[in-house]
């Protein structure tokens, strides 16, 4: 069994909502993929960057860290 993850990418200004989600597909033990269409990240704020880092890669396992950066507006409080 395995997972399909996206390559590192920089979201473009023309398509900010088209940032790939961290899991794209599941690979079953028979080699079949669960899905072959892209899965996009769903968020109220679009990410400004996405980085993929392989922290461990052995014959038995791979550890991958996927980080998204968001340009969040400053938080505020309402005064009464």
N, C-alpha and C positions, 0 to 999 in steps of 0.2 A: 504494500500500500504506500501511496505517496501523495504529495501535493504539488500543484503547479502554482508558482508564485510569479509575479511580474518582475521585469527588469527595472532597474532604477530609471526614473524619468523626471523631467521637469515639466510641470503643467504649463500649457501654452495659454496666452491671453485670449485666443480665439475660442478655446474650448475648456474653460476652467472646470466644468463639471465632468470631464472625461478623464478622471484620474483612476487608474486601476486599483481595485481592492486588493488586500493582502493575500487572499486565497482566490485563485482563479478556477481551479478544478481539483477534483480528487481522482487519483489514479488507483483503480482497484487491483487486487492481486492478480487478476487475469490480464492486466495491461490496458483495460478499457478506461476511458476518461468519462467522468460524470457529466461533463459539459464542455462544449468547444466555443461558446460565445463569451465575449468579455464581460466581466463583472466590475461595475464601477463603485467607487467609494461614495457613500451617501452621507452628506453632512450639510448643516446649515451654512457653514463657512467653508469655502473652497480651500484646499491645501495649496501652499505656495511651493512646496518641494516634497520630494519623496526620495528616501535613500535606502538602499538594500545593502546589508553587511553580513557576510557569511562569517560567523564567529567560530564554527567548528565544522569540519568536513572529514568524516571517517567512512570506511566501507559500511558501517552499521547505522550511522546517523548523520544528519546535517542540522546545525542550529543556525537559523537565519533571523536577523533582526531587521524589521522594516519600520522605518520612522517617517512620519508625515509631519511637516511643519505648517502651521496655520498662522495667518495674519489676523489675529483676533483683535476686535476693537477693545479699547480700554473699558473696563467695567465702571459702572456708575451706580450711585444710590439716589433714591428719591427723597427729597426733604419734605417734611410735613409741616 
